[in-house]
Amino acid sequence: MSDAILSPVRHILYAVATAVVPESSSLDERGWAELYAVIDGAVAEREPRIRRQLLVFVRVLQLLAVVRYGRPLTRLDVRRRTRVLEWVERSPLLLVRRGFWGLRTLIFMGYYTRADVGEAIGYRASARGWSARGGTSSSVPLAPTLSVEP
């Protein structure tokens, strides 16, 4: 997230994140900085047009809460914020649904890629792949209908 573009809406991102990933409400200042840094990096790789669209979409979320509850998203309790976001998620407008899913994906990426979260949920991926865990690519567990040919 470029400071010049999305920093003004971090308070809205915080409101969305704590509704989408309730565990994020327990993050300290460092945790939030890490989450925002991941989102910053992902959004910085996008075209300026996409960054502006994201900024507008986040601000629209703030206003949609006013339409629904008479208060901006950042002034609602988590239960009402969640309801607003579920309403957006089920919007009949494909563009709105896509916007929400994109924002939600950025939040998930920001939260779940933090090292302490990966450790807490037992995520053990390695850049060395399956060999780091003592296996090979042919020992990768797959769904019953899938198979890997060595």
RAGIDA-V937120 format. One record per pair of residues at least 4 apart in sequence whose C-alpha atoms are under 7 Angstrom apart, sorted by the first residue. I is the first residue (numbers start at 1). GAP is how many residues later the second one is. D is the distance in whole Angstrom. If there is no record, write none. Layout:
BEGIN
i=I gap=GAP d=D
i=I gap=GAP d=D
END
This chain:
BEGIN
i=1 gap=5 d=6
i=1 gap=38 d=6
i=1 gap=39 d=3
i=1 gap=40 d=6
i=1 gap=42 d=5
i=1 gap=43 d=6
i=2 gap=4 d=6
i=2 gap=38 d=6
i=2 gap=42 d=6
i=3 gap=4 d=5
i=6 gap=4 d=7
i=6 gap=49 d=6
i=9 gap=4 d=6
i=10 gap=4 d=6
i=11 gap=4 d=6
i=12 gap=4 d=6
i=12 gap=46 d=7
i=12 gap=50 d=7
i=12 gap=62 d=6
i=13 gap=4 d=6
i=14 gap=4 d=6
i=15 gap=4 d=7
i=15 gap=58 d=7
i=15 gap=59 d=6
i=16 gap=4 d=6
i=17 gap=4 d=6
i=17 gap=7 d=7
i=17 gap=90 d=6
i=18 gap=4 d=5
i=18 gap=6 d=6
i=18 gap=7 d=5
i=19 gap=59 d=6
i=19 gap=62 d=6
i=19 gap=63 d=5
i=27 gap=4 d=5
i=27 gap=5 d=6
i=28 gap=4 d=6
i=29 gap=4 d=6
i=30 gap=4 d=6
i=31 gap=4 d=6
i=32 gap=4 d=6
i=33 gap=4 d=6
i=34 gap=4 d=6
i=35 gap=4 d=6
i=35 gap=75 d=4
i=35 gap=76 d=5
i=36 gap=4 d=6
i=36 gap=74 d=7
i=37 gap=4 d=6
i=38 gap=4 d=6
i=38 gap=72 d=5
i=39 gap=4 d=6
i=39 gap=67 d=6
i=39 gap=71 d=6
i=40 gap=4 d=6
i=41 gap=4 d=7
i=43 gap=8 d=7
i=46 gap=4 d=6
i=46 gap=5 d=7
i=47 gap=4 d=6
i=48 gap=4 d=6
i=49 gap=4 d=6
i=50 gap=4 d=6
i=51 gap=4 d=6
i=52 gap=4 d=6
i=53 gap=4 d=6
i=54 gap=4 d=6
i=55 gap=4 d=6
i=56 gap=4 d=6
i=57 gap=4 d=6
i=57 gap=42 d=7
i=58 gap=4 d=7
i=59 gap=4 d=7
i=60 gap=4 d=6
i=61 gap=4 d=7
i=61 gap=12 d=7
i=62 gap=10 d=5
i=62 gap=11 d=5
i=63 gap=4 d=7
i=63 gap=9 d=6
i=64 gap=4 d=6
i=65 gap=4 d=6
i=65 gap=5 d=7
i=65 gap=6 d=6
i=65 gap=7 d=5
i=65 gap=8 d=5
i=65 gap=19 d=6
i=66 gap=4 d=4
i=66 gap=5 d=4
i=66 gap=6 d=5
i=71 gap=4 d=6
i=71 gap=5 d=7
i=72 gap=4 d=7
i=73 gap=8 d=6
i=76 gap=4 d=6
i=76 gap=5 d=6
i=77 gap=4 d=6
i=78 gap=4 d=6
i=79 gap=4 d=6
i=80 gap=4 d=6
i=81 gap=4 d=6
i=82 gap=4 d=6
i=83 gap=4 d=6
i=84 gap=4 d=6
i=85 gap=4 d=6
i=86 gap=4 d=6
i=87 gap=4 d=6
i=88 gap=8 d=7
i=88 gap=9 d=6
i=88 gap=12 d=7
i=89 gap=8 d=5
i=89 gap=11 d=6
i=90 gap=7 d=7
i=91 gap=5 d=6
i=91 gap=6 d=6
i=93 gap=4 d=7
i=94 gap=4 d=6
i=95 gap=4 d=6
i=96 gap=4 d=6
i=97 gap=4 d=6
i=98 gap=4 d=6
i=99 gap=4 d=6
i=100 gap=4 d=6
i=101 gap=4 d=6
i=102 gap=4 d=6
i=103 gap=4 d=6
i=104 gap=4 d=6
i=105 gap=4 d=6
i=106 gap=4 d=6
i=107 gap=4 d=6
i=108 gap=4 d=6
i=109 gap=4 d=6
i=112 gap=5 d=6
i=112 gap=6 d=6
i=113 gap=5 d=7
i=114 gap=4 d=6
i=115 gap=4 d=6
i=116 gap=4 d=6
i=117 gap=4 d=6
i=118 gap=4 d=6
i=118 gap=5 d=5
i=119 gap=4 d=6
i=125 gap=4 d=7
i=126 gap=6 d=6
i=128 gap=4 d=6
i=130 gap=4 d=7
i=130 gap=5 d=5
i=130 gap=6 d=5
i=130 gap=7 d=6
i=131 gap=4 d=5
i=131 gap=5 d=6
i=135 gap=4 d=6
i=138 gap=10 d=6
i=138 gap=12 d=6
i=142 gap=4 d=6
i=142 gap=5 d=7
END
